[in-house]
Amino acid sequence: MHIRDMLAEAERTGEPSFSFEYFPPKTAQGVQNLYDRMERMYNYGPKFIDITWGAGGRVAELTCEMVVQAQAYLGLETCMHLTCTDMGVERINDALRKAYKAGCTNILALRGDPPRDKEKWEAAKDGFRYAKDLVAHIRKEYGDHFDIGVAGYPEGCDDNKDEDLLLDHLKEKVDMGAGFIVTQMFYDVDNFLRWVKKVRERGISVPIVPGIMPIATYASFLRRANHMKCKIPEEWMAKLEPVKNDDVAVREIGKTLVADMCRKILDAGIRHLHFYTMNLAQATRMVLEELNWLPSPDRPLKHALPWKQSLGFGRRGEDVRPIFWRNRNKSYVARTQDWDEFPNGRWGDSRSPAFGELDAYGVGLTGSNEQNRERWGEPKCIRDIANLFIRYLRKEIDYLPWSEAPVADEADLIKDELIDLNRRGLITVNSQPAVNGAKSNHPVHGWGPSNGYVYQKAYLEFFVSPELYPEIKRRIESHPDLTYHAVTKSGNLETNAQSDGPNAVTWGVFPGKEIVQPTIVERISFLAWKDEAYHLGMEWARCYDAGSPSRVLLEEMMNTWWLVNIGKQTFGFFLEYLKFHTDTLLVNNDFHQGNTLFEILKGLEATDLDKVPETQANGTNGVSNGVKASETSV
């Protein structure tokens, strides 16, 4: 989506919006940590992010990689910076091709700063000298595919303080095809508003996005302000100087100063703000909290679908996914990125020859073995594993081997039941509560267009020991409304599903639209997920030394336990009468049995929850949890 369209929407609705800037870190671990932070900050509700460009070499390549990650895996609309510095035409074309293939539709075209080893800026051989030339080139090569932004300088730039000349250059960039302007950081709002007036007087009508730098510490505040040569109001210094050695006090005062500055900008009619995060979350979050802009029941985060959409090339039309990857968005996108079904917006199945292997990016565990041991401890028995999952459900930890994001808020509806299952040794890896006609703007369950209603079947997926599985199977098959799939690591599949076809587990009913069924359960896809689920468990095991209790425990669990999913067999409501009249939706439904899945599992408990597996010096295991592996292998 073009940024100018986002800005136009903010103008039309009067609802303020915001965006974030990130820069490529210097280390591989820093990059991974930034991806995690970007995903968390996605939940703040930015309209887009932008990623800065590092001239030449590794950093430039990393910018392109980060755009791919943000668009395809994180579902973040991304604007890629692109500079003329150290960039010949072919390298610029290569960067643009990568942005295009990533699904990126926005570019911030800049001249760039001179390399650190040069005092003055010089054009690269066969490169462009000015940002206007870069704008013109992008327009010539890609037409209207990219929305192109350019920089604005309310307080002048490093090598030019002539305001009128800079405004002339800004007009030239816009005339060449720029669609929006992003300003350098500033703290003097009165000067910014004066500058905006002069911009408009030059006949420049494209949207202006003010760049906002939150205050994290006093030292960083001064350093960045001095580096950019921007004016600091005297009253700001009077408030910050006395507490300069108290970082907490600086952030508290700083959030108020910056938020008041933002309010003044909004009062002047500008509806979108761009935050220079410096790859940090706290200071920016505090400003958003002060402005009351973070998602809340009164300001819910809007989702087009119940799962995070990929914005990669050819995937914007995707509208169906299997539920199994609900907590593994990155791995799902990675394994399906080459499918030709996605331009049609439909899900095929894992029989596709293009379904990715398990060594694709994002499929395995993130982090080093040491980091994962620190994160998840060293479980010695099933109860240790169960307690880890309970901590996750209580939001005491953010990740599990089978969940790459914190537990969803909707799990609060069934949290007690899930905790109880884990206490009894049924290790839950995925679930969703039944939802009976929540409004589409509901802060937890809502998705899709306004004035609609959404529904969910209750769904549960868990690992269970071979001792318990036969009784679970018997109970499920005696219940007429339930369907299940159960599988072992070796691929032994059992199910009462009557066909291989998809069974929808989420519904959406919206005015003027057909019923939308975006999340499914499907046999073939479950088998593909099975491979990944057991692969993740074995990777977790390999975080520990061979022959250690933790490794033996996890390996035997993966080798002998069943992976089971259960859901309602019928959706539970018949659309006997469906009619839209103004804003009224009339649905006759029967969707009341949200606890059935937990009732059939009542009273079941794994044996030997506290038993530590026997280990041998050669790294093999003997008897674990009272069952020999040879007796349970399938």
C-alpha positions in Angstrom: 0.0 0.0 0.0 1.3 3.4 -0.9 2.1 5.8 2.0 0.3 8.6 0.4 -2.9 6.5 0.5 -2.3 5.8 4.2 -1.9 9.5 4.8 -5.0 10.3 2.8 -7.0 7.9 4.9 -5.8 9.6 8.1 -6.8 12.9 6.7 -10.2 11.6 5.6 -11.1 10.0 9.0 -9.4 12.5 11.2 -7.8 9.6 13.1 -4.1 10.2 13.8 -1.6 7.6 12.7 2.1 7.0 13.1 5.1 5.1 11.7 8.5 3.9 12.9 12.1 4.1 11.6 14.7 1.4 12.2 18.3 1.0 11.1 20.4 -2.1 10.3 22.3 -3.4 13.4 26.0 -4.2 13.2 25.8 -7.8 14.4 23.9 -10.9 13.5 22.5 -11.2 17.0 21.5 -7.5 16.9 19.6 -8.2 13.7 17.7 -11.1 15.3 16.9 -9.0 18.4 15.7 -6.2 16.2 13.3 -8.5 14.3 11.9 -9.6 17.6 11.5 -6.0 18.7 9.9 -5.0 15.3 7.4 -7.8 15.8 6.5 -6.6 19.3 6.2 -3.0 18.1 3.9 -4.2 15.3 1.3 -4.5 18.1 1.6 -0.8 18.8 -0.2 -0.3 15.5 2.2 1.6 13.1 0.8 2.2 9.6 4.3 1.5 8.2 7.9 1.3 9.1 11.0 2.5 7.2 14.5 1.0 7.2 17.5 3.2 6.6 20.1 2.6 4.0 23.8 2.0 4.6 25.9 3.0 1.7 27.8 0.2 0.1 28.7 -3.3 1.2 27.1 -5.4 3.9 24.9 -2.8 5.5 23.2 -2.0 2.2 22.5 -5.7 1.6 21.2 -6.0 5.1 18.7 -3.2 4.4 17.3 -5.2 1.5 17.2 -8.3 3.7 15.4 -6.5 6.4 12.8 -5.2 3.9 12.1 -8.8 2.9 11.7 -9.9 6.5 9.5 -7.0 7.4 7.2 -7.4 4.4 7.0 -11.2 4.0 7.4 -12.5 7.6 6.3 -9.7 9.9 3.5 -8.3 7.7 4.8 -4.8 8.1 4.2 -2.3 5.3 7.8 -1.1 4.7 9.4 2.0 3.1 13.0 1.3 2.1 15.5 4.1 2.2 17.7 4.4 -0.9 20.6 6.8 -1.2 23.0 7.9 -4.0 26.1 7.6 -1.8 28.5 5.0 -3.2 25.8 3.7 -5.5 26.2 3.4 -9.2 23.1 2.9 -11.4 23.4 -0.9 -11.5 23.6 -1.2 -7.8 20.6 1.1 -7.4 18.7 -1.0 -9.9 19.6 -4.1 -8.0 18.3 -2.6 -4.8 15.1 -1.6 -6.5 14.6 -5.1 -7.9 15.0 -6.6 -4.5 12.5 -4.2 -3.0 10.0 -4.9 -5.8 10.4 -8.7 -5.3 9.9 -8.3 -1.5 6.5 -6.7 -2.1 7.8 -3.3 -1.0 5.8 -0.4 -2.6 7.5 2.6 -0.9 10.9 4.2 -1.3 12.5 7.1 0.5 14.9 8.6 -2.0 17.9 10.5 -0.5 21.2 11.9 -1.7 22.8 10.5 1.5 25.6 11.7 3.7 29.2 11.5 2.5 31.2 8.4 3.6 33.0 8.9 6.9 36.4 8.9 5.2 35.4 11.8 3.0 34.8 15.4 3.9 32.6 16.3 0.9 29.9 14.4 -0.8 30.8 13.0 -4.3 28.7 11.1 -6.7 29.7 7.5 -7.4 30.9 6.7 -10.9 27.8 6.2 -13.1 25.7 7.2 -10.1 23.4 10.1 -9.4 24.4 13.4 -7.9 21.1 14.6 -6.5 18.0 13.0 -4.9 15.9 14.5 -7.7 17.8 12.4 -10.2 17.1 9.3 -8.1 13.4 10.1 -7.9 13.3 10.6 -11.7 15.1 7.3 -12.3 12.7 5.3 -10.1 9.7 6.8 -11.8 11.1 6.0 -15.2 11.9 2.4 -14.4 8.9 1.5 -12.2 6.2 4.0 -13.1 3.7 4.2 -10.2 4.6 1.0 -8.5 6.7 2.8 -5.8 5.4 5.7 -3.8 8.5 7.9 -3.5 9.3 10.0 -0.4 12.0 12.7 -0.1 13.6 14.5 2.8 12.6 17.9 4.1 14.8 20.2 6.2 12.9 22.6 8.5 16.2 23.7 10.0 18.5 23.2 7.0 20.9 20.4 6.3 24.6 19.8 7.1 26.0 21.4 3.9 23.3 23.9 3.1 21.5 26.4 5.5 20.0 28.4 2.7 16.3 27.8 3.3 15.1 29.3 0.0 17.5 27.2 -2.0 16.5 24.0 -0.1 12.9 24.8 -0.8 13.8 25.1 -4.5 15.4 21.7 -4.4 12.4 20.2 -2.6 10.1 21.6 -5.3 12.3 20.0 -7.9 12.1 16.6 -6.2 8.4 16.8 -6.0 8.1 17.8 -9.6 10.2 14.8 -10.6 7.6 12.5 -9.0 8.0 12.5 -5.2 4.7 11.7 -3.4 5.4 12.7 0.2 8.0 14.5 2.4 9.6 13.2 5.6 11.4 15.8 7.7 14.5 15.6 9.7 14.0 15.5 13.5 13.2 18.8 15.2 12.0 20.1 18.6 11.0 23.6 17.7 7.4 23.2 16.6 6.8 26.9 15.8 9.7 26.9 13.4 8.4 23.6 11.8 4.9 25.1 11.3 6.5 28.3 9.8 8.5 26.0 7.4 5.4 24.1 6.4 3.7 27.3 5.5 6.6 28.3 3.3 6.5 24.8 1.6 2.9 25.3 0.7 3.5 28.8 -0.6 6.0 27.2 -3.1 3.1 25.2 -4.6 4.2 21.9 -2.9 1.0 20.1 -2.0 2.2 16.5 -1.2 1.8 15.3 2.4 4.4 16.3 4.9 5.4 13.8 7.6 7.1 15.3 10.6 10.1 13.3 12.0 9.8 12.9 15.8 12.8 11.8 18.0 11.6 10.5 21.5 13.9 11.2 24.5 15.5 8.1 26.0 18.4 9.6 28.0 19.7 13.1 28.4 23.1 12.3 26.8 21.5 10.7 23.7 19.0 13.6 23.4 21.8 16.2 23.4 24.1 14.1 21.1 21.4 13.6 18.5 20.2 17.2 18.6 23.7 18.6 18.3 24.5 16.1 15.5 21.5 17.2 13.5 22.1 20.9 14.5 18.5 21.2 15.6 17.3 23.9 18.0 16.3 22.9 21.5 13.7 25.2 23.2 14.9 26.8 26.3 12.0 25.6 28.4 13.0 22.0 27.4 16.5 22.5 28.7 15.2 24.1 31.9 13.1 21.0 32.7 15.6 18.3 31.6 18.9 19.8 32.9 18.1 19.4 36.6 17.4 15.6 36.2 20.0 14.8 33.5 21.6 12.1 35.6 18.3 10.3 36.3 17.3 8.4 33.2 13.9 7.5 34.6 13.1 11.1 35.3 14.4 12.2 31.9 12.1 9.7 30.1 9.1 10.8 32.2 9.7 14.5 31.5 10.7 13.8 27.9 7.6 11.9 27.0 5.4 14.8 28.2 7.5 17.4 26.2 7.5 15.3 23.0 3.8 14.4 23.4 2.9 18.1 23.8 4.9 18.8 20.7 3.0 16.1 18.8 -0.3 17.6 20.0 0.6 21.0 18.7 1.5 19.4 15.3 -1.9 17.6 15.2 -3.7 20.8 16.1 -2.1 22.4 13.0 -3.9 19.8 10.8 -1.1 17.2 10.3 -2.5 13.7 11.1 0.6 11.4 10.8 3.8 11.4 12.8 7.0 9.4 12.1 9.1 8.3 15.1 12.8 7.8 14.9 13.0 4.8 17.3 16.8 4.3 17.2 15.8 0.6 17.4 14.5 1.1 20.9 10.9 0.6 22.1 10.5 2.2 25.5 10.8 5.9 24.8 8.5 5.7 21.8 6.0 3.5 23.6 5.9 6.1 26.5 5.1 8.9 24.0 2.3 6.8 22.4 0.9 6.0 25.9 0.9 9.7 26.8 -1.0 10.4 23.5 -3.4 7.5 24.2 -2.5 6.0 20.8 -1.7 2.5 21.8 -4.3 -0.2 21.0 -6.9 -0.6 23.7 -10.6 -1.6 24.0 -11.5 1.9 22.8 -8.8 1.9 20.1 -8.5 -1.7 18.9 -5.8 -2.8 16.5 -7.5 -3.5 13.2 -6.8 -6.8 11.4 -8.0 -7.7 7.9 -7.9 -11.4 8.9 -7.6 -13.4 12.1 -3.9 -14.1 11.3 -1.0 -11.8 10.4 -1.0 -11.3 6.6 2.2 -11.5 4.6 2.9 -8.5 2.4 5.5 -10.3 0.3 5.3 -10.3 -3.5 2.1 -12.1 -4.7 0.8 -12.7 -1.2 -1.4 -9.8 -0.4 -4.4 -11.7 -1.8 -3.9 -14.7 0.5 -7.0 -15.3 2.5 -6.9 -18.9 3.8 -4.4 -20.6 6.1 -4.3 -23.9 8.2 -4.6 -23.2 11.9 -1.5 -25.3 12.7 0.9 -22.5 12.0 -1.1 -20.0 14.1 1.9 -19.4 16.4 4.5 -20.0 13.7 3.9 -17.3 11.1 7.5 -17.0 9.9 7.9 -20.7 9.2 4.6 -20.9 7.4 5.5 -18.1 5.1 9.0 -19.5 4.5 7.7 -23.0 3.6 5.0 -21.7 1.3 6.7 -18.7 -0.3 7.2 -20.4 -3.7 3.6 -21.7 -4.0 1.9 -20.6 -7.2 -1.5 -20.8 -5.5 -1.1 -17.6 -3.6 -1.7 -15.1 -6.4 -5.2 -16.5 -6.4 -5.6 -16.0 -2.7 -6.3 -19.6 -1.9 -4.5 -22.3 0.0 -3.4 -25.4 -1.8 -2.0 -28.2 0.4 1.4 -29.7 1.3 1.3 -32.0 -1.7 2.4 -29.0 -3.7 5.9 -29.7 -5.0 6.9 -26.2 -4.0 6.2 -26.8 -0.3 9.4 -25.8 1.5 11.7 -28.1 3.4 12.3 -27.9 7.1 15.7 -26.2 6.6 13.9 -23.1 5.2 14.5 -19.8 7.0 12.4 -19.4 10.1 11.4 -23.1 10.5 13.8 -24.0 13.2 14.5 -22.5 16.6 15.9 -19.0 16.9 18.7 -18.2 19.2 21.8 -20.1 20.2 21.7 -23.3 22.3 22.9 -21.3 25.3 20.2 -18.7 24.9 17.5 -21.3 24.6 18.7 -23.1 27.7 18.6 -19.8 29.6 15.1 -19.1 28.2 13.6 -22.5 28.9 15.7 -24.0 31.6 16.8 -27.6 31.8 13.7 -29.8 32.2 14.3 -33.1 33.9 10.8 -34.5 33.9 7.4 -34.0 32.2 6.3 -31.7 35.1 9.1 -29.4 34.3 8.0 -29.1 30.7 4.4 -28.6 31.9 5.4 -25.8 34.2 7.3 -24.1 31.4 4.1 -24.1 29.3 2.1 -22.8 32.3 4.5 -19.9 32.6 3.9 -19.1 29.0 0.2 -19.2 29.4 0.6 -16.8 32.4 2.6 -14.5 30.1 5.7 -14.9 32.3 7.8 -15.8 29.2 7.3 -14.8 25.6 8.3 -17.8 23.6 8.2 -21.5 23.4 9.7 -23.9 20.8 6.2 -24.1 19.1 5.2 -20.5 19.6 7.4 -17.7 18.3 5.2 -14.9 19.8 3.6 -14.3 23.2 0.4 -16.1 24.0 -2.6 -14.3 22.4 -5.0 -12.3 24.5 -7.9 -14.5 23.5 -6.3 -17.4 25.3 -7.3 -15.7 28.5 -10.9 -17.1 28.0 -9.6 -20.6 28.3 -6.4 -20.0 30.3 -7.5 -21.8 33.4 -8.5 -24.9 31.4 -5.2 -24.9 29.4 -3.2 -24.6 32.6 -5.1 -27.5 34.1 -4.4 -29.7 31.1 -0.7 -28.9 31.3 -0.6 -29.7 35.0 -2.0 -33.1 34.1 0.7 -33.7 31.5 -1.2 -32.9 28.3 1.2 -30.4 26.7 -0.8 -27.8 24.8 0.8 -26.2 21.7 -2.1 -24.5 20.0 -5.7 -23.5 20.9 -8.5 -21.1 20.3 -11.7 -20.5 22.3 -15.2 -20.7 20.7 -16.5 -17.3 19.7 -20.2 -16.9 19.0 -20.8 -13.8 17.0 -18.3 -11.2 18.3 -18.4 -7.8 16.5 -15.7 -7.4 13.9 -14.3 -4.4 15.8 -13.9 -6.4 19.1 -10.6 -5.6 20.7 -9.6 -9.2 21.1 -11.5 -11.4 18.6 -12.3 -8.8 16.0 -11.1 -8.8 12.4 -12.3 -7.9 8.9 -14.5 -5.0 7.7 -16.7 -2.9 10.0 -20.2 -3.9 11.1 -19.5 -7.6 10.7 -19.5 -10.6 13.1 -16.9 -13.2 13.6 -17.1 -16.8 14.8 -14.7 -19.5 15.9 -14.9 -23.2 16.6 -13.1 -24.3 19.7 -9.8 -25.9 18.8 -7.1 -27.7 20.8 -3.8 -29.2 19.9 -1.5 -31.0 22.3 1.2 -33.6 22.8 0.0 -36.7 24.8 1.8 -39.8 26.1 1.1 -43.1 24.5 -0.5 -44.4 27.7 -3.2 -41.7 27.6 -3.9 -41.6 23.9 -6.1 -44.7 23.6 -8.6 -43.4 26.2 -8.6 -39.9 24.6 -9.3 -41.5 21.2 -12.2 -43.5 22.7 -13.7 -40.4 24.3 -13.4 -38.3 21.1 -14.9 -40.9 18.9 -17.9 -41.3 21.2 -18.7 -37.7 20.9 -20.7 -36.9 17.7 -19.7 -33.3 17.4 -15.9 -33.7 17.5 -13.3 -34.4 14.9 -9.7 -35.2 15.5 -6.4 -35.9 13.9 -3.6 -37.7 15.8 -0.2 -38.6 14.5 3.2 -39.8 15.7 6.6 -38.7 14.7 6.9 -41.7 12.4 3.8 -40.7 10.6 1.1 -43.0 12.0 -2.1 -41.0 11.4 -5.5 -41.6 13.0 -8.6 -39.5 12.4 -12.3 -39.5 12.3 -12.5 -36.8 9.6 -14.6 -38.1 6.7 -12.5 -36.4 4.0 -9.2 -34.9 3.2 -10.9 -31.6 2.4 -10.6 -28.4 4.5 -12.8 -27.8 7.5 -13.1 -24.1 8.4 -12.5 -23.1 12.0 -13.1 -19.4 11.7 -15.9 -17.5 10.0 -16.6 -13.9 9.2 -20.0 -12.5 8.1 -19.9 -8.9 6.8 -22.4 -6.6 5.1 -22.3 -6.9 1.3 -19.8 -9.8 1.3 -19.9 -13.6 1.1 -19.1 -15.5 4.2 -15.3 -15.5 4.7 -13.6 -18.6 6.0 -9.9 -17.7 6.5 -8.7 -20.5 8.9 -8.9 -24.2 8.2 -8.1 -27.7 9.5 -7.0 -30.1 6.7 -5.4 -33.5 6.9 -2.6 -33.1 4.4 -1.5 -29.8 5.9 -1.6 -31.4 9.4 1.0 -34.0 8.2 3.2 -31.2 7.0 2.8 -29.4 10.3 3.6 -32.7 12.1 7.1 -32.8 10.5 7.7 -29.3 11.7 6.3 -29.8 15.2 8.5 -32.9 15.9 11.4 -31.2 14.3 11.1 -28.3 16.7 11.0 -30.6 19.6 14.1 -32.4 18.5 15.9 -29.1 18.0 15.0 -28.2 21.5 16.5 -31.5 22.7 19.7 -30.7 20.8 20.2 -27.6 22.9 21.4 -29.9 25.7 24.4 -32.2 25.8 24.0 -35.8 24.5 23.0 -38.1 27.3 21.9 -35.4 29.6 18.5 -35.8 31.4 16.9 -32.9 29.4 18.0 -34.3 26.1 16.9 -37.8 26.8 13.6 -36.6 28.1 12.8 -34.5 25.1 14.0 -37.0 22.6 11.9 -39.8 24.0 8.9 -37.5 24.3 9.2 -36.6 20.6 9.8 -40.3 19.6 6.9 -41.8 21.5 4.2 -39.1 22.2 1.2 -38.4 20.0 0.4 -35.0 18.5 -3.4 -34.6 18.6 -5.8 -31.9 17.5 -9.5 -31.7 18.3 -12.2 -29.4 17.0 -15.9 -29.1 16.6 -17.1 -31.1 13.6 -19.8 -28.8 12.6 -19.6 -25.0 12.7 -22.6 -24.9 14.9 -24.8 -22.4 13.2 -27.0 -22.6 10.1 -27.6 -19.5 8.1 -31.3 -20.2 7.9 -31.8 -16.5 7.4 -29.2 -14.1 6.5 -30.2 -10.6 5.7 -28.6 -7.2 5.8 -30.8 -4.2 6.6 -28.9 -1.0 7.1 -26.4 -2.0 9.8 -28.4 -5.0 11.1 -27.2 -8.6 10.7 -29.7 -11.3 11.5 -28.1 -14.8 12.1 -29.8 -17.8 13.6 -26.9 -19.8 15.1 -26.2 -22.5 17.7 -22.7 -22.0 18.9 -22.7 -22.6 22.7 -20.5 -25.5 23.5 -17.1 -23.9 24.1 -16.0 -26.3 26.9 -16.7 -29.6 25.3 -13.0 -30.1 24.4 -11.9 -29.8 28.0 -14.8 -31.8 29.3 -13.8 -34.9 27.3 -10.3 -34.7 28.7 -11.5 -34.3 32.3 -9.8 -36.6 34.8 -7.0 -37.8 32.5 -3.4 -37.4 33.8 -0.1 -38.6 32.5 1.8 -41.1 34.7 5.2 -40.5 36.3 5.1 -36.7 35.9 8.1 -36.3 38.2 10.1 -39.2 36.9 13.6 -38.3 35.7 14.6 -40.5 32.7 17.5 -43.0 33.2 20.6 -42.1 31.2 23.6 -44.0 30.1 27.2 -42.8 29.5 26.9 -43.4 25.8 24.0 -41.0 25.5 21.3 -43.5 25.0 18.2 -43.7 27.2 16.6 -46.7 29.0 13.2 -46.5 30.5 11.4 -43.2 30.7 8.0 -42.4 32.3 7.5 -46.1 32.9 7.4 -47.1 29.2 10.1 -48.6 27.1 10.7 -46.9 23.8 10.6 -50.3 22.0 7.1 -50.9 23.3 5.7 -47.6 22.1 7.4 -47.0 18.8 5.1 -46.8 15.9 
